[in-house]
Amino acid sequence: SLSLSLSLFQFFLNNVSYVMGGRSYSLQDVENCVLRSNRKGLGALQKQFGKNDPRLPVALDTHEARVHFAVVCEAKSCPPIKLYSAENINEDLNEATEFFLTGGGVEVLLD
């Protein structure tokens, strides 16, 4: 069922974690806290990284809207999986944004 699928997806995002720099990060932490400058995650009532969280310094200082076009969640409209590099991050994010906007990620239905 759809509700079971969403529950499993949420469980996966919040419970699968990776240790980076000696600290544990869930996929939700990486996406919403690190890459989206500590924004609330899907269904979250508050930010995951509190003001005293030792992981907060790795979060981006400002929200980078192009990250949305690069994060892969396996939905039909998600971008293809790609490796990103610090040296080319602006170019890579621009390409991901362009691909989403022109490569089938957006569909406009007119009545």
C-alpha positions in Angstrom: 0.0 0.0 0.0 1.0 3.6 -0.5 1.0 4.4 3.2 3.3 1.4 3.9 5.7 2.5 1.1 5.9 6.0 2.5 6.4 4.7 6.0 9.3 2.5 4.9 10.8 5.4 2.9 10.6 7.6 6.0 12.1 4.9 8.1 15.0 4.5 5.6 15.7 8.2 5.5 15.8 8.6 9.2 17.4 5.3 10.3 20.1 4.5 7.7 23.1 6.4 8.7 26.7 7.0 7.8 29.6 8.0 10.0 31.5 11.0 8.5 34.2 12.8 10.4 33.4 10.6 13.5 29.7 11.7 13.6 26.6 9.9 12.5 24.4 11.3 9.8 21.1 9.9 8.5 20.1 10.4 4.9 17.6 13.0 6.2 20.4 14.8 8.1 22.6 14.9 4.9 19.8 16.1 2.7 18.0 18.6 4.9 20.5 19.7 7.4 23.8 19.6 5.6 22.8 20.3 1.9 19.7 22.5 2.6 21.3 24.6 5.4 19.4 22.8 8.3 15.9 23.0 6.9 13.1 20.9 8.4 12.8 17.5 6.8 9.7 16.0 5.3 7.1 15.8 8.1 9.4 17.3 10.7 8.2 19.8 13.2 11.6 21.3 14.0 15.1 21.4 12.6 17.1 18.3 13.2 20.3 20.0 14.1 19.7 22.1 17.2 21.9 25.1 17.9 24.2 23.0 20.1 24.4 20.0 17.7 28.1 19.4 17.0 27.2 18.6 13.4 25.8 22.0 12.7 29.1 23.5 11.5 29.1 21.2 8.4 25.7 22.6 7.2 25.7 25.0 4.4 25.4 28.6 5.6 22.7 29.5 3.1 20.1 27.5 1.3 21.2 26.5 -2.2 18.1 26.0 -4.3 19.9 24.0 -7.0 20.5 21.2 -4.5 16.8 20.2 -5.1 17.7 19.3 -8.7 20.7 17.1 -7.7 19.3 15.1 -4.8 18.1 11.6 -5.9 15.2 10.0 -4.1 14.4 7.5 -6.9 11.1 9.2 -7.9 10.3 9.3 -11.6 11.1 13.0 -11.7 14.4 12.7 -9.8 17.7 13.4 -11.6 20.0 10.5 -12.6 22.5 9.4 -10.0 25.7 11.4 -10.5 29.0 12.1 -8.6 29.6 15.7 -7.7 33.0 17.3 -7.1 33.9 20.3 -5.0 36.0 21.7 -7.9 33.0 21.7 -10.3 30.0 22.0 -7.9 28.6 25.1 -9.5 28.8 23.7 -13.0 27.4 20.3 -11.8 24.5 22.0 -10.0 23.7 24.1 -13.1 23.7 21.0 -15.2 21.4 19.2 -12.8 19.0 22.2 -12.8 19.0 22.5 -16.6 18.4 18.7 -17.0 15.4 18.9 -14.6 13.9 21.9 -16.3 14.5 20.8 -19.9 15.0 17.0 -19.7 11.6 15.8 -18.7 11.6 16.6 -15.0 8.9 19.1 -15.5 5.6 18.5 -17.3 3.1 21.2 -17.9 -0.5 20.0 -18.6 -2.8 22.6 -20.1 -6.5 22.2 -20.0 
